[in-house]
Amino acid sequence: MFRNALECANYMNQKKLIITSVIVYFVAALAAYLGTTTLASTGNSRMDQAQDVVQPTVPSEPLTEQCPINGAMYGETARQLWETRRPLAVVIENHQESRPQSGISSADVVYEAVSEGGVTRTLSIFYCQDAKVVGPVRSARVHFINLLREWGNYPLYAHVGGANCDVTTGSGCANGAPADALGLVRKIGWNFYNDLNQFSIPYPFFYRDYDRLPGVATEHTMYTSTAKLWEYAAKNRELTNVDEEGVSWDEDWTPWTFADDAPQAKRGKETPIVYSFYDTNVSQYGVRWEYDASTNTYKRFNGGKPHTDFNTDAQLIAKNVIVIEAVESPANDDYPGGHIVYRLTGTGPMYAFQNGNVITGTWSKETLDSKMLFLDENGNEISMVGGTVWISMLPLGNGVQYGKEAQATPKKTQTTDEDTADDVTPE
């Protein structure tokens, strides 16, 4: 068959090259499908947790610098870092398979709401703290975008794709496509700028880790880090603390006012705090907070278990637990899974839990770009106790129970056509 040994060797080498090329092609294609350019796991495990924690300040430094977005106190080194960047919001899922999530404990402000089907997600905002691992990251929703719009000029928004109008199938397009999150990103001028959609950003800024939560579905495996996203925004979008035109992110932004911890004698006993989103899945997504007067913090439970952060293995805590109720309605956009939308202008019921006490009142928001105000019964804006602010948004009518007899018994099970959120599209 071969005239000599050299010809045989050349043939075999060519065959090996062809086989190798085919293998490389398929591996690359698979990697692209999985959302990263590498199939290797990052190898994170609970033994590596210490590497996932970023200390926001040098231990020896005095705590003289107040975080502008939640009032927590840090050292000079931390302030020098946050002054080089802008708020970064990451959509982190709360599906049962995604727990424990990574990085939520390092967020300065957290919004929590249903994405659809009673499954909640968080919009976790980072500015004064870092997290080496954040996720699992999931897709964009209109109500999270509208909640983020008040956070200054071009806040960074990290997500993996999003609800959209598919013109080829019509899915998500009916009724004016009110839940078209990707369309909203384009409409308000965020696309390919402050919008950090994983679909357009390569590895290593986003990556999949199949070992961090072994055995879960692929959609629960996308991770990132705050440092990587701030780095990407600075180098590729010219967004640091200022934008490409030199305008500071907080030029027209109004912060909350802040207050110190109440003295021990004035700390209340309104605990626990209990609420849920839909009564069909309380056992998976019902929320309970227990107040610890010794630390003046609220400890979070979700689905009947302590809600922890994978990075630290510690229970999530907050200094302020704010619960608002807003009109929720079906998008009726012909999306098979059933998108929902929320009315986020006007007013609605509000409960603020701080220092072991409760303040009842209303939330108020004039436009989708204006600041949401949290007002007591006399119409005065409340101050936040310095530290993590957690804001949960419930369907209107759910209510919150608190005190020793609190039980998760929400009144609303699902949205109806009669409850219409009439301002879900941007102005």
Buried (B, 14 or more C-beta within 10 A) or exposed (E): EEEEEEEEEEEEEEEEEEEEEEEEEEEEEEBEEBBBEEEEBBEBEEEBBEEBBBEBBEEEBEEEBBBBBBBBBBBBEBBEBBEEBBBBBBBBBBBBEBBBBBBBBBBBBBBBBBBBBBBBBBBBBBBBBBBBBBBBBBBBBBBBBBBBBBBBBBBBBBBBBBBBBEEEEEBBBBBEBBBBBBBBBEEBEBBEBBBBBBEEBEEEBBBBBBEBBEEBEEBBBBBBBBBBBBEBBBEEBEBBEBBEEEEBBBEEBEBBEBBEBBEEEEBBEBBBBBBBBBBBBBEBBBBBBBBEBEEBBBBBBBBEEBBBBBBBEBBBBBBBBBBBBBBBBBBBBBBEEBBBBBBBBBBBBBBBBBBBBBBEBBBBBEEBEEBBBBBBEEEEEBBBBBBBBBBBBBBBEBBBBBEEEBEBBBEBEBBEEEBBBEBBBBE
